[in-house]
Amino acid sequence: MPNFFSQPRERIATLPTPLEFMPRLTGLLGGPRIYLKRDDLTGLAFGGNKTRKLEYLLADAMQKGVTHFITEGGVQSNHVRQAAAAARLGGMQAELVLNTTDDDVPLQGNLLVDDLLGAHRHYVPTGPDRKPKMAELAERIKADGGVPYVVVSGGSDAVGALGYVAMILEMNQQLADQGVNPKCVYVANGSAGTQAGMILGVAMFGGGYAIKGFTVVPGSAAEITQDTLVLADQTAKRIGENPVDPALVVCDDTQFGSGYGIPTPAALEAIKLLANEQAILLDPVYSSKAFAGMIADIRAGLYSDGDSIVFVHTGGTPALFAKVDLLKPILTGG
Ligand SMILES: Cc1ncc(COP(=O)(O)O)c(C=O)c1O
């Protein structure tokens, strides 16, 4: 019978990531004690949440004798950057299928790192063009005698999500060591794998806290809740666990704003606030929107003084360098 602890895993992340109390931010917002789980510090080529998923995906690929690690995303995908790095550690060639309509994409942020890591880039015009392109590449690699491995967007499948089951085990130990009992753990939800893994982790190992995901991709809260639940259950099945209680899956779409990758005023305020108070940088696409959601909950009076909450900082900071124009409203020029 397969179980969680027998799943192959390549130790490519720097773990455990710190669980840190934010004294200045807590004081300023005047509500619950705020902790950050620093998954922006997973270490691999600027880190981020995808490294945890890639520990399981890379191990799976290595067991299969893979030569080419194929994955997909936008040109500034954090997942793609970490996948390119993981492939290197597994001695594989990374093949990246990226969608853009820009004829002259600036080599900046995540894309620059992809290049430095020696990944091959394949541009397609739109998101839906990525899957057929990945299939075409896989066929070509097979015809040349190689062994391709295709990783879905965000690494969010039943293998990748195991990384966040493991994160819950790690964080629960830190919470116990620090004597913290959070009411809620906040996280950004893009392709659902991070939140799905966390929910399964709590179902398996306990914790006593809610998990709230703020969505950053198009789709209603109901649709993304359903996707997250399906992925949590697929992951559970893979390791012989029961389906999770649907009530554990809470997704909120109020921070999405006007589009994927477009920071809202509240997200920009969150970037500025955390940088100024705690010298920690959020990213403009994911963590800043989720952080803004957490601030909104605090300001709405959801918590009282003795409460604690945790924010999972999922990384993505290289995108800051590629989105300077969008950050202009909070740049002081001083
Ligand atoms: C920085 C960052 N935070 C959060 C997420 C969301 O994680 P998931 O796709 O597992 O929902 C991503 C996904 O790309 C990300 O890059």
The ligand as an ORCA input file, in Angstrom:
! r2SCAN-3c Opt
* xyz 0 1
  C       5.020     33.091     -5.875
  C       3.884     32.149     -6.024
  N       2.983     32.092     -5.034
  C       1.911     31.280     -5.112
  C       1.699     30.483     -6.215
  C       0.479     29.632     -6.244
  O       0.765     28.286     -6.013
  P      -0.159     27.184     -6.681
  O       0.031     27.320     -8.167
  O       0.348     25.920     -6.150
  O      -1.552     27.482     -6.293
  C       2.609     30.510     -7.266
  C       2.370     29.708     -8.474
  O       2.884     29.914     -9.524
  C       3.738     31.358     -7.169
  O       4.652     31.428     -8.155
*
